[in-house]
């Protein structure tokens, strides 16, 4: 069983920055894709950003140019750098790991609140 632990959330003013981290309890050797998702109150969970084993990335249109996903395989950690934050970025952010073979794992989430 793989555990994912997110950290780095908090309260930030509009225009500010945060960096989220997702630490995996097991090696990322078998990882196919790592992703960050978010869920705002009353809304469905949505994909924010994803990074493949080869390093290819994709982003939701709403965060392109503001957010950057990266991974450090040596630390079994994936990051989400969030800049120019807006109130509409407020949500619980979740990390998801998709392994080769079809297994998916989710973290418990970290709350990001963008407010003045």
C-alpha positions as CSV (number, residue, x, y, z in Angstrom):
1,X,0.0,0.0,0.0
2,X,1.3,3.4,-1.0
3,X,0.7,6.4,1.2
4,X,0.7,10.0,-0.1
5,X,1.1,12.9,2.2
6,X,0.4,16.4,1.0
7,X,1.7,19.5,2.6
8,X,2.2,23.2,2.0
9,X,-1.3,24.5,2.0
10,X,-2.5,27.5,3.9
11,X,-4.0,31.0,3.7
12,X,-2.5,33.3,1.1
13,X,-3.5,36.7,-0.3
14,X,-4.5,37.1,-4.0
15,X,-1.4,37.4,-6.1
16,X,0.7,35.3,-3.6
17,X,2.4,32.0,-4.0
18,X,2.5,28.6,-2.4
19,X,4.4,25.4,-3.0
20,X,2.6,22.1,-2.4
21,X,4.5,18.9,-1.8
22,X,3.3,15.3,-2.1
23,X,5.6,12.7,-0.5
24,X,5.1,9.1,-1.4
25,X,5.9,6.3,1.1
26,X,7.3,4.1,-1.7
27,X,9.7,4.5,-4.6
28,X,8.3,6.2,-7.7
29,X,9.9,3.6,-9.9
30,X,6.6,2.1,-10.8
31,X,4.8,5.4,-11.2
32,X,3.2,6.2,-14.6
33,X,1.6,9.5,-13.8
34,X,1.5,11.8,-10.8
35,X,-1.2,14.4,-10.6
36,X,-2.6,17.3,-8.6
37,X,-6.3,17.6,-8.3
38,X,-8.5,20.1,-6.5
39,X,-12.0,20.3,-5.2
40,X,-13.7,23.5,-4.3
41,X,-16.8,23.5,-2.1
42,X,-19.9,22.4,-4.0
43,X,-17.8,21.5,-7.1
44,X,-16.5,18.3,-8.6
45,X,-12.8,17.3,-8.2
46,X,-10.8,18.5,-11.2
47,X,-7.4,17.8,-12.6
48,X,-5.0,20.7,-12.0
49,X,-1.7,19.4,-13.3
50,X,0.0,16.1,-14.1
51,X,3.5,14.8,-14.9
52,X,4.4,11.5,-16.5
53,X,7.3,9.2,-15.9
54,X,9.1,10.8,-18.9
55,X,8.5,14.3,-17.5
56,X,5.7,15.4,-19.8
57,X,3.3,17.7,-18.2
58,X,-0.2,19.0,-18.8
59,X,-2.2,21.7,-17.0
60,X,-5.8,22.8,-16.7
61,X,-6.4,25.9,-18.8
62,X,-7.3,27.9,-15.7
63,X,-3.8,27.4,-14.2
64,X,-1.6,27.5,-17.3
65,X,1.3,30.0,-16.9
66,X,0.7,30.2,-13.2
67,X,1.3,26.7,-11.8
68,X,4.2,24.4,-12.3
69,X,4.3,20.7,-11.5
70,X,7.6,18.9,-10.9
71,X,9.0,15.7,-9.4
72,X,12.0,14.6,-7.5
73,X,12.4,10.9,-7.9
74,X,15.2,10.7,-5.4
75,X,12.9,12.1,-2.7
76,X,9.7,10.3,-3.9
77,X,8.1,13.7,-4.0
78,X,6.0,15.8,-6.4
79,X,5.6,19.5,-6.1
80,X,3.1,22.1,-7.3
81,X,4.4,25.6,-7.4
82,X,1.4,28.0,-7.5
83,X,2.0,31.6,-8.4
84,X,-0.4,34.6,-9.0
85,X,-3.0,32.8,-6.9
86,X,-6.6,33.9,-7.3
87,X,-9.6,33.5,-5.0
88,X,-11.0,30.9,-7.4
89,X,-8.0,28.7,-6.7
90,X,-9.3,28.1,-3.2
91,X,-9.9,24.4,-2.8
92,X,-8.6,21.2,-1.2
93,X,-5.7,20.0,-3.3
94,X,-5.1,16.3,-3.6
95,X,-2.2,14.3,-4.9
96,X,-2.8,11.2,-7.0
97,X,-0.4,8.5,-8.0
98,X,-1.2,6.2,-10.9
99,X,1.1,3.2,-11.2
100,X,1.7,0.9,-14.2
101,X,-0.7,-2.0,-13.7
102,X,-3.6,0.3,-13.0
103,X,-3.3,1.0,-9.3
104,X,-4.3,4.5,-8.2
105,X,-3.5,6.1,-4.8
106,X,-4.8,9.4,-3.3
107,X,-3.6,11.6,-0.5
108,X,-5.9,13.1,2.0
109,X,-5.6,16.6,0.7
110,X,-4.3,20.0,1.8
111,X,-6.4,23.1,2.0
112,X,-5.5,26.2,0.0
113,X,-7.4,29.4,0.8
114,X,-6.8,32.5,-1.3
115,X,-8.3,35.5,0.4
116,X,-7.5,39.0,1.5
